[in-house]
């Protein structure tokens, strides 16, 4: 992700595709100076659109630590739905962290097409 005005690095976004299941995991990070400015939402909408329209995926999901409210707000704002919490799902810096999962299907995407 780069800023249009000066092409400075803002962050990174990717789809980890499982071709045999026609699904992908959306993952991203955004540099702290760029938090809360809508960059992640804009990029996530575009990559989700690419996933459904070009890659012809059936499902896209994402996860974030429950304490990372900004990250799962991005997921919600692009039309993903809360699918639940996996308790102590990852070990980060010697602490077990809970993850919240969000997802959407191609049908969900089609229903939200006006917001893309």
Biopython code that builds the backbone (N, CA, C, O; Angstrom):
import numpy as np
from Bio.PDB.StructureBuilder import StructureBuilder

atoms = [
    (1, "UNK", "N", (0.850, -1.165, 0.000)),
    (1, "UNK", "CA", (0.000, 0.000, 0.000)),
    (1, "UNK", "C", (0.896, 1.228, 0.000)),
    (1, "UNK", "O", (1.775, 1.371, 0.851)),
    (2, "UNK", "N", (0.663, 2.117, -0.970)),
    (2, "UNK", "CA", (1.428, 3.355, -1.041)),
    (2, "UNK", "C", (0.476, 4.541, -1.133)),
    (2, "UNK", "O", (-0.626, 4.437, -1.671)),
    (3, "UNK", "N", (0.920, 5.647, -0.605)),
    (3, "UNK", "CA", (0.153, 6.887, -0.641)),
    (3, "UNK", "C", (0.205, 7.455, -2.062)),
    (3, "UNK", "O", (1.283, 7.573, -2.644)),
    (4, "UNK", "N", (-0.947, 7.804, -2.615)),
    (4, "UNK", "CA", (-1.026, 8.290, -3.987)),
    (4, "UNK", "C", (-0.187, 9.547, -4.213)),
    (4, "UNK", "O", (0.483, 9.672, -5.238)),
    (5, "UNK", "N", (-0.223, 10.469, -3.262)),
    (5, "UNK", "CA", (0.419, 11.767, -3.436)),
    (5, "UNK", "C", (1.936, 11.675, -3.612)),
    (5, "UNK", "O", (2.504, 12.343, -4.476)),
    (6, "UNK", "N", (2.586, 10.853, -2.799)),
    (6, "UNK", "CA", (4.054, 10.826, -2.841)),
    (6, "UNK", "C", (4.631, 9.411, -2.921)),
    (6, "UNK", "O", (5.846, 9.232, -2.837)),
    (7, "UNK", "N", (3.775, 8.418, -3.081)),
    (7, "UNK", "CA", (4.168, 7.011, -3.190)),
    (7, "UNK", "C", (4.944, 6.499, -1.978)),
    (7, "UNK", "O", (5.747, 5.573, -2.097)),
    (8, "UNK", "N", (4.704, 7.102, -0.812)),
    (8, "UNK", "CA", (5.349, 6.607, 0.411)),
    (8, "UNK", "C", (4.620, 5.347, 0.890)),
    (8, "UNK", "O", (3.411, 5.204, 0.706)),
    (9, "UNK", "N", (5.369, 4.453, 1.498)),
    (9, "UNK", "CA", (4.829, 3.191, 1.979)),
    (9, "UNK", "C", (3.893, 3.435, 3.163)),
    (9, "UNK", "O", (4.266, 4.079, 4.144)),
    (10, "UNK", "N", (2.673, 2.909, 3.055)),
    (10, "UNK", "CA", (1.670, 3.019, 4.113)),
    (10, "UNK", "C", (1.567, 1.704, 4.871)),
    (10, "UNK", "O", (1.476, 1.687, 6.099)),
    (11, "UNK", "N", (1.580, 0.598, 4.121)),
    (11, "UNK", "CA", (1.411, -0.711, 4.727)),
    (11, "UNK", "C", (1.421, -1.797, 3.670)),
    (11, "UNK", "O", (1.936, -1.606, 2.568)),
    (12, "UNK", "N", (0.846, -2.941, 4.018)),
    (12, "UNK", "CA", (0.852, -4.106, 3.143)),
    (12, "UNK", "C", (-0.483, -4.831, 3.278)),
    (12, "UNK", "O", (-1.066, -4.882, 4.361)),
    (13, "UNK", "N", (-0.961, -5.395, 2.164)),
    (13, "UNK", "CA", (-2.213, -6.149, 2.186)),
    (13, "UNK", "C", (-2.081, -7.309, 1.217)),
    (13, "UNK", "O", (-1.495, -7.163, 0.144)),
    (14, "UNK", "N", (-2.626, -8.470, 1.590)),
    (14, "UNK", "CA", (-2.513, -9.647, 0.730)),
    (14, "UNK", "C", (-3.714, -10.566, 0.889)),
    (14, "UNK", "O", (-4.478, -10.475, 1.850)),
    (15, "UNK", "N", (-3.853, -11.450, -0.085)),
    (15, "UNK", "CA", (-4.814, -12.546, -0.020)),
    (15, "UNK", "C", (-4.019, -13.843, -0.045)),
    (15, "UNK", "O", (-3.261, -14.088, -0.984)),
    (16, "UNK", "N", (-4.184, -14.661, 0.962)),
    (16, "UNK", "CA", (-3.589, -15.997, 0.975)),
    (16, "UNK", "C", (-4.626, -16.957, 0.410)),
    (16, "UNK", "O", (-5.570, -17.335, 1.103)),
    (17, "UNK", "N", (-4.453, -17.347, -0.835)),
    (17, "UNK", "CA", (-5.478, -18.092, -1.566)),
    (17, "UNK", "C", (-5.312, -19.600, -1.394)),
    (17, "UNK", "O", (-4.208, -20.131, -1.515)),
    (18, "UNK", "N", (-6.417, -20.282, -1.112)),
    (18, "UNK", "CA", (-6.503, -21.745, -1.127)),
    (18, "UNK", "C", (-7.336, -22.098, -2.359)),
    (18, "UNK", "O", (-8.563, -22.175, -2.292)),
    (19, "UNK", "N", (-6.651, -22.310, -3.487)),
    (19, "UNK", "CA", (-7.340, -22.504, -4.767)),
    (19, "UNK", "C", (-8.351, -23.648, -4.743)),
    (19, "UNK", "O", (-9.458, -23.514, -5.266)),
    (20, "UNK", "N", (-7.973, -24.766, -4.139)),
    (20, "UNK", "CA", (-8.862, -25.931, -4.148)),
    (20, "UNK", "C", (-10.156, -25.698, -3.372)),
    (20, "UNK", "O", (-11.129, -26.426, -3.569)),
    (21, "UNK", "N", (-10.181, -24.703, -2.499)),
    (21, "UNK", "CA", (-11.394, -24.388, -1.737)),
    (21, "UNK", "C", (-12.047, -23.083, -2.197)),
    (21, "UNK", "O", (-13.105, -22.704, -1.693)),
    (22, "UNK", "N", (-11.415, -22.396, -3.156)),
    (22, "UNK", "CA", (-11.916, -21.118, -3.680)),
    (22, "UNK", "C", (-12.162, -20.103, -2.553)),
    (22, "UNK", "O", (-13.185, -19.419, -2.509)),
    (23, "UNK", "N", (-11.185, -20.039, -1.653)),
    (23, "UNK", "CA", (-11.270, -19.085, -0.543)),
    (23, "UNK", "C", (-9.908, -18.461, -0.322)),
    (23, "UNK", "O", (-8.892, -18.948, -0.818)),
    (24, "UNK", "N", (-9.907, -17.359, 0.443)),
    (24, "UNK", "CA", (-8.644, -16.692, 0.756)),
    (24, "UNK", "C", (-8.742, -16.000, 2.104)),
    (24, "UNK", "O", (-9.823, -15.616, 2.551)),
    (25, "UNK", "N", (-7.591, -15.851, 2.737)),
    (25, "UNK", "CA", (-7.492, -15.073, 3.964)),
    (25, "UNK", "C", (-6.915, -13.706, 3.619)),
    (25, "UNK", "O", (-5.845, -13.599, 3.020)),
    (26, "UNK", "N", (-7.637, -12.675, 4.004)),
    (26, "UNK", "CA", (-7.185, -11.302, 3.852)),
    (26, "UNK", "C", (-6.298, -10.967, 5.049)),
    (26, "UNK", "O", (-6.689, -11.168, 6.199)),
    (27, "UNK", "N", (-5.103, -10.456, 4.767)),
    (27, "UNK", "CA", (-4.187, -10.074, 5.840)),
    (27, "UNK", "C", (-3.588, -8.712, 5.509)),
    (27, "UNK", "O", (-3.398, -8.376, 4.340)),
    (28, "UNK", "N", (-3.294, -7.935, 6.540)),
    (28, "UNK", "CA", (-2.750, -6.601, 6.304)),
    (28, "UNK", "C", (-2.087, -6.042, 7.544)),
    (28, "UNK", "O", (-2.342, -6.475, 8.667)),
    (29, "UNK", "N", (-1.235, -5.074, 7.304)),
    (29, "UNK", "CA", (-0.719, -4.213, 8.367)),
    (29, "UNK", "C", (-0.626, -2.803, 7.804)),
    (29, "UNK", "O", (-0.410, -2.600, 6.609)),
    (30, "UNK", "N", (-0.796, -1.842, 8.693)),
    (30, "UNK", "CA", (-0.739, -0.430, 8.308)),
    (30, "UNK", "C", (0.175, 0.268, 9.311)),
    (30, "UNK", "O", (0.057, 0.067, 10.519)),
    (31, "UNK", "N", (1.088, 1.091, 8.794)),
    (31, "UNK", "CA", (1.984, 1.848, 9.667)),
    (31, "UNK", "C", (1.194, 2.767, 10.587)),
    (31, "UNK", "O", (0.231, 3.399, 10.151)),
    (32, "UNK", "N", (1.583, 2.849, 11.835)),
    (32, "UNK", "CA", (0.847, 3.613, 12.845)),
    (32, "UNK", "C", (0.538, 5.056, 12.446)),
    (32, "UNK", "O", (-0.544, 5.537, 12.784)),
    (33, "UNK", "N", (1.421, 5.779, 11.745)),
    (33, "UNK", "CA", (1.079, 7.156, 11.372)),
    (33, "UNK", "C", (-0.141, 7.249, 10.438)),
    (33, "UNK", "O", (-0.708, 8.326, 10.256)),
    (34, "UNK", "N", (-0.537, 6.105, 9.849)),
    (34, "UNK", "CA", (-1.637, 6.105, 8.875)),
    (34, "UNK", "C", (-2.922, 5.492, 9.419)),
    (34, "UNK", "O", (-3.901, 5.369, 8.682)),
    (35, "UNK", "N", (-2.939, 5.112, 10.675)),
    (35, "UNK", "CA", (-4.133, 4.531, 11.280)),
    (35, "UNK", "C", (-5.274, 5.544, 11.275)),
    (35, "UNK", "O", (-5.053, 6.746, 11.423)),
    (36, "UNK", "N", (-6.488, 5.045, 11.103)),
    (36, "UNK", "CA", (-7.687, 5.874, 11.230)),
    (36, "UNK", "C", (-7.926, 6.844, 10.090)),
    (36, "UNK", "O", (-8.738, 7.759, 10.225)),
    (37, "UNK", "N", (-7.235, 6.667, 8.962)),
    (37, "UNK", "CA", (-7.399, 7.582, 7.839)),
    (37, "UNK", "C", (-8.116, 6.944, 6.647)),
    (37, "UNK", "O", (-8.253, 7.570, 5.596)),
    (38, "UNK", "N", (-8.571, 5.703, 6.808)),
    (38, "UNK", "CA", (-9.335, 5.050, 5.756)),
    (38, "UNK", "C", (-8.511, 4.320, 4.704)),
    (38, "UNK", "O", (-9.073, 3.747, 3.770)),
    (39, "UNK", "N", (-7.188, 4.330, 4.841)),
    (39, "UNK", "CA", (-6.348, 3.666, 3.845)),
    (39, "UNK", "C", (-6.598, 2.156, 3.799)),
    (39, "UNK", "O", (-6.699, 1.576, 2.717)),
    (40, "UNK", "N", (-6.696, 1.525, 4.960)),
    (40, "UNK", "CA", (-6.913, 0.075, 5.003)),
    (40, "UNK", "C", (-8.272, -0.284, 4.427)),
    (40, "UNK", "O", (-8.400, -1.293, 3.733)),
    (41, "UNK", "N", (-9.281, 0.519, 4.699)),
    (41, "UNK", "CA", (-10.615, 0.248, 4.161)),
    (41, "UNK", "C", (-10.599, 0.335, 2.640)),
    (41, "UNK", "O", (-11.136, -0.539, 1.959)),
    (42, "UNK", "N", (-9.989, 1.380, 2.111)),
    (42, "UNK", "CA", (-9.907, 1.549, 0.655)),
    (42, "UNK", "C", (-9.173, 0.375, 0.005)),
    (42, "UNK", "O", (-9.643, -0.178, -0.989)),
    (43, "UNK", "N", (-8.036, 0.002, 0.558)),
    (43, "UNK", "CA", (-7.252, -1.099, -0.008)),
    (43, "UNK", "C", (-7.978, -2.434, 0.144)),
    (43, "UNK", "O", (-7.971, -3.251, -0.777)),
    (44, "UNK", "N", (-8.604, -2.659, 1.298)),
    (44, "UNK", "CA", (-9.311, -3.924, 1.526)),
    (44, "UNK", "C", (-10.484, -4.076, 0.559)),
    (44, "UNK", "O", (-10.720, -5.169, 0.044)),
    (45, "UNK", "N", (-11.213, -3.006, 0.309)),
    (45, "UNK", "CA", (-12.319, -3.077, -0.650)),
    (45, "UNK", "C", (-11.815, -3.487, -2.027)),
    (45, "UNK", "O", (-12.434, -4.309, -2.704)),
    (46, "UNK", "N", (-10.695, -2.914, -2.435)),
    (46, "UNK", "CA", (-10.153, -3.225, -3.761)),
    (46, "UNK", "C", (-9.650, -4.666, -3.850)),
    (46, "UNK", "O", (-9.868, -5.337, -4.859)),
    (47, "UNK", "N", (-8.988, -5.139, -2.814)),
    (47, "UNK", "CA", (-8.449, -6.494, -2.874)),
    (47, "UNK", "C", (-9.569, -7.536, -2.765)),
    (47, "UNK", "O", (-9.485, -8.603, -3.374)),
    (48, "UNK", "N", (-10.610, -7.229, -1.995)),
    (48, "UNK", "CA", (-11.769, -8.124, -1.915)),
    (48, "UNK", "C", (-12.485, -8.161, -3.270)),
    (48, "UNK", "O", (-12.886, -9.228, -3.735)),
    (49, "UNK", "N", (-12.637, -7.018, -3.883)),
    (49, "UNK", "CA", (-13.232, -6.960, -5.226)),
    (49, "UNK", "C", (-12.422, -7.822, -6.202)),
    (49, "UNK", "O", (-12.998, -8.592, -6.970)),
    (50, "UNK", "N", (-11.106, -7.699, -6.175)),
    (50, "UNK", "CA", (-10.230, -8.506, -7.015)),
    (50, "UNK", "C", (-10.426, -9.997, -6.722)),
    (50, "UNK", "O", (-10.498, -10.812, -7.642)),
    (51, "UNK", "N", (-10.511, -10.339, -5.455)),
    (51, "UNK", "CA", (-10.684, -11.741, -5.066)),
    (51, "UNK", "C", (-11.965, -12.354, -5.613)),
    (51, "UNK", "O", (-11.956, -13.472, -6.130)),
    (52, "UNK", "N", (-13.058, -11.623, -5.497)),
    (52, "UNK", "CA", (-14.329, -12.169, -5.964)),
    (52, "UNK", "C", (-14.507, -12.052, -7.479)),
    (52, "UNK", "O", (-14.992, -12.983, -8.121)),
    (53, "UNK", "N", (-14.119, -10.922, -8.044)),
    (53, "UNK", "CA", (-14.395, -10.685, -9.462)),
    (53, "UNK", "C", (-13.341, -11.255, -10.404)),
    (53, "UNK", "O", (-13.686, -11.708, -11.495)),
    (54, "UNK", "N", (-12.087, -11.246, -10.022)),
    (54, "UNK", "CA", (-11.029, -11.721, -10.913)),
    (54, "UNK", "C", (-10.615, -13.152, -10.559)),
    (54, "UNK", "O", (-10.542, -14.013, -11.436)),
    (55, "UNK", "N", (-10.348, -13.403, -9.290)),
    (55, "UNK", "CA", (-9.934, -14.744, -8.875)),
    (55, "UNK", "C", (-11.116, -15.702, -8.744)),
    (55, "UNK", "O", (-10.922, -16.912, -8.630)),
    (56, "UNK", "N", (-12.326, -15.174, -8.758)),
    (56, "UNK", "CA", (-13.566, -15.969, -8.660)),
    (56, "UNK", "C", (-13.611, -16.812, -7.389)),
    (56, "UNK", "O", (-14.001, -17.979, -7.412)),
    (57, "UNK", "N", (-13.202, -16.195, -6.277)),
    (57, "UNK", "CA", (-13.276, -16.867, -4.985)),
    (57, "UNK", "C", (-14.724, -16.965, -4.524)),
    (57, "UNK", "O", (-15.581, -16.200, -4.968)),
    (58, "UNK", "N", (-14.983, -17.900, -3.643)),
    (58, "UNK", "CA", (-16.305, -18.026, -3.037)),
    (58, "UNK", "C", (-16.364, -17.422, -1.644)),
    (58, "UNK", "O", (-17.435, -17.040, -1.173)),
    (59, "UNK", "N", (-15.196, -17.335, -0.975)),
    (59, "UNK", "CA", (-15.179, -16.850, 0.406)),
    (59, "UNK", "C", (-13.856, -16.153, 0.696)),
    (59, "UNK", "O", (-12.794, -16.587, 0.251)),
    (60, "UNK", "N", (-13.946, -15.058, 1.455)),
    (60, "UNK", "CA", (-12.768, -14.361, 1.952)),
    (60, "UNK", "C", (-12.979, -14.121, 3.451)),
    (60, "UNK", "O", (-14.051, -13.688, 3.875)),
    (61, "UNK", "N", (-11.957, -14.406, 4.234)),
    (61, "UNK", "CA", (-12.049, -14.208, 5.683)),
    (61, "UNK", "C", (-10.806, -13.490, 6.180)),
    (61, "UNK", "O", (-9.807, -13.385, 5.469)),
    (62, "UNK", "N", (-10.881, -13.005, 7.398)),
    (62, "UNK", "CA", (-9.756, -12.319, 8.031)),
    (62, "UNK", "C", (-9.855, -12.514, 9.536)),
    (62, "UNK", "O", (-10.917, -12.834, 10.068)),
    (63, "UNK", "N", (-8.738, -12.317, 10.205)),
    (63, "UNK", "CA", (-8.702, -12.458, 11.662)),
    (63, "UNK", "C", (-7.835, -11.358, 12.263)),
    (63, "UNK", "O", (-6.925, -10.835, 11.619)),
    (64, "UNK", "N", (-8.139, -11.026, 13.502)),
    (64, "UNK", "CA", (-7.336, -10.049, 14.240)),
    (64, "UNK", "C", (-7.404, -10.387, 15.722)),
    (64, "UNK", "O", (-8.363, -10.999, 16.191)),
    (65, "UNK", "N", (-6.377, -9.981, 16.446)),
    (65, "UNK", "CA", (-6.447, -10.152, 17.891)),
    (65, "UNK", "C", (-7.616, -9.313, 18.413)),
    (65, "UNK", "O", (-7.875, -8.219, 17.912)),
    (66, "UNK", "N", (-8.304, -9.822, 19.402)),
    (66, "UNK", "CA", (-9.489, -9.128, 19.912)),
    (66, "UNK", "C", (-9.162, -7.742, 20.453)),
    (66, "UNK", "O", (-10.036, -6.876, 20.493)),
    (67, "UNK", "N", (-7.930, -7.518, 20.866)),
    (67, "UNK", "CA", (-7.572, -6.199, 21.374)),
    (67, "UNK", "C", (-7.268, -5.204, 20.254)),
    (67, "UNK", "O", (-7.027, -4.028, 20.526)),
    (68, "UNK", "N", (-7.276, -5.660, 18.996)),
    (68, "UNK", "CA", (-6.993, -4.793, 17.854)),
    (68, "UNK", "C", (-8.302, -4.325, 17.209)),
    (68, "UNK", "O", (-8.641, -4.731, 16.098)),
    (69, "UNK", "N", (-9.016, -3.478, 17.916)),
    (69, "UNK", "CA", (-10.317, -2.985, 17.479)),
    (69, "UNK", "C", (-10.267, -2.341, 16.094)),
    (69, "UNK", "O", (-11.179, -2.541, 15.292)),
    (70, "UNK", "N", (-9.223, -1.577, 15.805)),
    (70, "UNK", "CA", (-9.108, -0.916, 14.505)),
    (70, "UNK", "C", (-9.101, -1.900, 13.359)),
    (70, "UNK", "O", (-9.680, -1.634, 12.305)),
    (71, "UNK", "N", (-8.453, -3.033, 13.550)),
    (71, "UNK", "CA", (-8.360, -4.021, 12.480)),
    (71, "UNK", "C", (-9.717, -4.650, 12.181)),
    (71, "UNK", "O", (-10.102, -4.767, 11.018)),
    (72, "UNK", "N", (-10.432, -5.050, 13.207)),
    (72, "UNK", "CA", (-11.711, -5.675, 12.873)),
    (72, "UNK", "C", (-12.795, -4.661, 12.558)),
    (72, "UNK", "O", (-13.849, -5.041, 12.049)),
    (73, "UNK", "N", (-12.576, -3.398, 12.839)),
    (73, "UNK", "CA", (-13.468, -2.357, 12.307)),
    (73, "UNK", "C", (-13.334, -2.273, 10.791)),
    (73, "UNK", "O", (-14.323, -2.077, 10.085)),
    (74, "UNK", "N", (-12.102, -2.422, 10.289)),
    (74, "UNK", "CA", (-11.880, -2.455, 8.839)),
    (74, "UNK", "C", (-12.691, -3.595, 8.228)),
    (74, "UNK", "O", (-13.385, -3.406, 7.229)),
    (75, "UNK", "N", (-12.601, -4.763, 8.829)),
    (75, "UNK", "CA", (-13.324, -5.931, 8.319)),
    (75, "UNK", "C", (-14.823, -5.665, 8.266)),
    (75, "UNK", "O", (-15.485, -5.974, 7.275)),
    (76, "UNK", "N", (-15.339, -5.100, 9.323)),
    (76, "UNK", "CA", (-16.766, -4.791, 9.384)),
    (76, "UNK", "C", (-17.169, -3.757, 8.335)),
    (76, "UNK", "O", (-18.206, -3.898, 7.687)),
    (77, "UNK", "N", (-16.355, -2.724, 8.169)),
    (77, "UNK", "CA", (-16.688, -1.642, 7.237)),
    (77, "UNK", "C", (-16.646, -2.067, 5.780)),
    (77, "UNK", "O", (-17.240, -1.400, 4.933)),
    (78, "UNK", "N", (-15.956, -3.168, 5.463)),
    (78, "UNK", "CA", (-15.953, -3.641, 4.080)),
    (78, "UNK", "C", (-17.023, -4.703, 3.841)),
    (78, "UNK", "O", (-17.095, -5.289, 2.762)),
    (79, "UNK", "N", (-17.853, -4.945, 4.856)),
    (79, "UNK", "CA", (-18.979, -5.858, 4.679)),
    (79, "UNK", "C", (-18.798, -7.251, 5.238)),
    (79, "UNK", "O", (-19.689, -8.090, 5.102)),
    (80, "UNK", "N", (-17.660, -7.519, 5.867)),
    (80, "UNK", "CA", (-17.470, -8.829, 6.486)),
    (80, "UNK", "C", (-18.305, -8.916, 7.759)),
    (80, "UNK", "O", (-18.567, -7.909, 8.418)),
    (81, "UNK", "N", (-18.711, -10.124, 8.087)),
    (81, "UNK", "CA", (-19.518, -10.371, 9.287)),
    (81, "UNK", "C", (-18.699, -11.092, 10.341)),
    (81, "UNK", "O", (-17.858, -11.935, 10.027)),
    (82, "UNK", "N", (-18.956, -10.751, 11.597)),
    (82, "UNK", "CA", (-18.307, -11.381, 12.744)),
    (82, "UNK", "C", (-18.681, -12.864, 12.751)),
    (82, "UNK", "O", (-19.861, -13.214, 12.745)),
    (83, "UNK", "N", (-17.672, -13.727, 12.764)),
    (83, "UNK", "CA", (-17.910, -15.175, 12.754)),
    (83, "UNK", "C", (-17.492, -15.845, 14.056)),
    (83, "UNK", "O", (-17.625, -17.060, 14.202)),
    (84, "UNK", "N", (-16.991, -15.063, 14.994)),
    (84, "UNK", "CA", (-16.684, -15.636, 16.293)),
    (84, "UNK", "C", (-15.244, -15.451, 16.732)),
    (84, "UNK", "O", (-14.391, -14.968, 15.987)),
    (85, "UNK", "N", (-15.008, -15.854, 17.968)),
    (85, "UNK", "CA", (-13.698, -15.697, 18.601)),
    (85, "UNK", "C", (-13.091, -17.068, 18.861)),
    (85, "UNK", "O", (-13.760, -17.970, 19.368)),
    (86, "UNK", "N", (-11.822, -17.214, 18.510)),
    (86, "UNK", "CA", (-11.054, -18.408, 18.837)),
    (86, "UNK", "C", (-10.205, -18.045, 20.049)),
    (86, "UNK", "O", (-9.285, -17.234, 19.944)),
    (87, "UNK", "N", (-10.505, -18.630, 21.179)),
    (87, "UNK", "CA", (-9.813, -18.330, 22.435)),
    (87, "UNK", "C", (-8.373, -18.829, 22.407)),
    (87, "UNK", "O", (-8.094, -19.951, 21.985)),
    (88, "UNK", "N", (-7.472, -17.976, 22.861)),
    (88, "UNK", "CA", (-6.051, -18.295, 22.985)),
    (88, "UNK", "C", (-5.527, -19.029, 21.748)),
    (88, "UNK", "O", (-4.860, -20.058, 21.859)),
    (89, "UNK", "N", (-5.836, -18.493, 20.589)),
    (89, "UNK", "CA", (-5.553, -19.156, 19.313)),
    (89, "UNK", "C", (-4.110, -18.996, 18.843)),
    (89, "UNK", "O", (-3.589, -19.856, 18.134)),
    (90, "UNK", "N", (-3.466, -17.908, 19.232)),
    (90, "UNK", "CA", (-2.068, -17.711, 18.825)),
    (90, "UNK", "C", (-1.212, -17.348, 20.035)),
    (90, "UNK", "O", (-1.698, -16.821, 21.035)),
    (91, "UNK", "N", (0.058, -17.645, 19.910)),
    (91, "UNK", "CA", (1.033, -17.283, 20.939)),
    (91, "UNK", "C", (1.875, -16.151, 20.374)),
    (91, "UNK", "O", (2.618, -16.343, 19.411)),
    (92, "UNK", "N", (1.757, -14.968, 20.974)),
    (92, "UNK", "CA", (2.509, -13.808, 20.512)),
    (92, "UNK", "C", (3.262, -13.229, 21.693)),
    (92, "UNK", "O", (2.671, -12.850, 22.704)),
    (93, "UNK", "N", (4.583, -13.167, 21.547)),
    (93, "UNK", "CA", (5.454, -12.651, 22.607)),
    (93, "UNK", "C", (5.172, -13.331, 23.951)),
    (93, "UNK", "O", (5.054, -12.671, 24.983)),
    (94, "UNK", "N", (5.069, -14.642, 23.915)),
    (94, "UNK", "CA", (4.863, -15.490, 25.093)),
    (94, "UNK", "C", (3.512, -15.298, 25.783)),
    (94, "UNK", "O", (3.351, -15.663, 26.948)),
    (95, "UNK", "N", (2.537, -14.724, 25.063)),
    (95, "UNK", "CA", (1.188, -14.548, 25.606)),
    (95, "UNK", "C", (0.195, -15.148, 24.608)),
    (95, "UNK", "O", (0.259, -14.861, 23.413)),
    (96, "UNK", "N", (-0.718, -15.977, 25.104)),
    (96, "UNK", "CA", (-1.769, -16.508, 24.233)),
    (96, "UNK", "C", (-2.808, -15.431, 23.999)),
    (96, "UNK", "O", (-3.299, -14.812, 24.943)),
    (97, "UNK", "N", (-3.139, -15.212, 22.748)),
    (97, "UNK", "CA", (-4.074, -14.152, 22.354)),
    (97, "UNK", "C", (-5.317, -14.758, 21.698)),
    (97, "UNK", "O", (-5.235, -15.760, 20.988)),
    (98, "UNK", "N", (-6.469, -14.130, 21.952)),
    (98, "UNK", "CA", (-7.715, -14.506, 21.301)),
    (98, "UNK", "C", (-7.775, -13.836, 19.925)),
    (98, "UNK", "O", (-7.325, -12.703, 19.758)),
    (99, "UNK", "N", (-8.332, -14.546, 18.947)),
    (99, "UNK", "CA", (-8.528, -13.978, 17.614)),
    (99, "UNK", "C", (-10.016, -13.895, 17.305)),
    (99, "UNK", "O", (-10.777, -14.815, 17.609)),
    (100, "UNK", "N", (-10.421, -12.788, 16.701)),
    (100, "UNK", "CA", (-11.781, -12.647, 16.204)),
    (100, "UNK", "C", (-11.716, -12.844, 14.692)),
    (100, "UNK", "O", (-10.850, -12.286, 14.018)),
    (101, "UNK", "N", (-12.641, -13.642, 14.171)),
    (101, "UNK", "CA", (-12.690, -13.925, 12.739)),
    (101, "UNK", "C", (-13.894, -13.233, 12.115)),
    (101, "UNK", "O", (-14.986, -13.209, 12.682)),
    (102, "UNK", "N", (-13.665, -12.673, 10.933)),
    (102, "UNK", "CA", (-14.712, -12.063, 10.122)),
    (102, "UNK", "C", (-14.644, -12.705, 8.746)),
    (102, "UNK", "O", (-13.579, -13.160, 8.328)),
    (103, "UNK", "N", (-15.766, -12.746, 8.038)),
    (103, "UNK", "CA", (-15.743, -13.318, 6.704)),
    (103, "UNK", "C", (-16.915, -12.874, 5.865)),
    (103, "UNK", "O", (-17.877, -12.282, 6.354)),
    (104, "UNK", "N", (-16.803, -13.181, 4.571)),
    (104, "UNK", "CA", (-17.898, -12.926, 3.640)),
    (104, "UNK", "C", (-17.805, -13.919, 2.495)),
    (104, "UNK", "O", (-16.729, -14.407, 2.148)),
    (105, "UNK", "N", (-18.972, -14.206, 1.916)),
    (105, "UNK", "CA", (-19.036, -15.080, 0.753)),
    (105, "UNK", "C", (-19.267, -14.238, -0.492)),
    (105, "UNK", "O", (-19.503, -13.033, -0.409)),
    (106, "UNK", "N", (-19.197, -14.877, -1.623)),
    (106, "UNK", "CA", (-19.438, -14.181, -2.885)),
    (106, "UNK", "C", (-20.859, -13.604, -2.909)),
    (106, "UNK", "O", (-21.080, -12.528, -3.466)),
    (107, "UNK", "N", (-21.804, -14.300, -2.319)),
    (107, "UNK", "CA", (-23.187, -13.800, -2.237)),
    (107, "UNK", "C", (-23.249, -12.556, -1.367)),
    (107, "UNK", "O", (-23.926, -11.590, -1.717)),
    (108, "UNK", "N", (-22.547, -12.568, -0.230)),
    (108, "UNK", "CA", (-22.487, -11.381, 0.632)),
    (108, "UNK", "C", (-21.905, -10.201, -0.141)),
    (108, "UNK", "O", (-22.408, -9.080, -0.062)),
    (109, "UNK", "N", (-20.847, -10.472, -0.881)),
    (109, "UNK", "CA", (-20.192, -9.429, -1.690)),
    (109, "UNK", "C", (-21.156, -8.864, -2.725)),
    (109, "UNK", "O", (-21.245, -7.650, -2.906)),
    (110, "UNK", "N", (-21.870, -9.747, -3.396)),
    (110, "UNK", "CA", (-22.844, -9.292, -4.415)),
    (110, "UNK", "C", (-23.919, -8.428, -3.785)),
    (110, "UNK", "O", (-24.348, -7.439, -4.379)),
    (111, "UNK", "N", (-24.360, -8.792, -2.585)),
    (111, "UNK", "CA", (-25.387, -8.009, -1.876)),
    (111, "UNK", "C", (-24.869, -6.629, -1.483)),
    (111, "UNK", "O", (-25.641, -5.674, -1.403)),
    (112, "UNK", "N", (-23.545, -6.521, -1.235)),
    (112, "UNK", "CA", (-22.933, -5.248, -0.822)),
    (112, "UNK", "C", (-22.306, -4.508, -2.005)),
    (112, "UNK", "O", (-21.595, -3.523, -1.807)),
    (113, "UNK", "N", (-22.555, -4.961, -3.210)),
    (113, "UNK", "CA", (-21.871, -4.426, -4.395)),
    (113, "UNK", "C", (-21.993, -2.907, -4.520)),
    (113, "UNK", "O", (-21.076, -2.270, -5.038)),
    (114, "UNK", "N", (-23.076, -2.319, -4.071)),
    (114, "UNK", "CA", (-23.239, -0.877, -4.148)),
    (114, "UNK", "C", (-22.229, -0.106, -3.323)),
    (114, "UNK", "O", (-21.948, 1.057, -3.612)),
    (115, "UNK", "N", (-21.672, -0.750, -2.282)),
    (115, "UNK", "CA", (-20.695, -0.057, -1.446)),
    (115, "UNK", "C", (-19.267, -0.223, -1.979)),
    (115, "UNK", "O", (-18.315, 0.301, -1.400)),
    (116, "UNK", "N", (-19.134, -0.941, -3.063)),
    (116, "UNK", "CA", (-17.814, -1.140, -3.665)),
    (116, "UNK", "C", (-17.748, -0.287, -4.891)),
    (116, "UNK", "O", (-16.729, -0.278, -5.582)),
]
sb = StructureBuilder()
sb.init_structure("model")
sb.init_model(0)
sb.init_chain("A")
sb.init_seg("    ")
for serial, (resi, resn, name, xyz) in enumerate(atoms, 1):
    if name == "N":
        sb.init_residue(resn, " ", resi, " ")
    sb.init_atom(name, np.array(xyz, "f"), 0.0, 1.0, " ", f" {name:<3s}", serial, name[0])
structure = sb.get_structure()
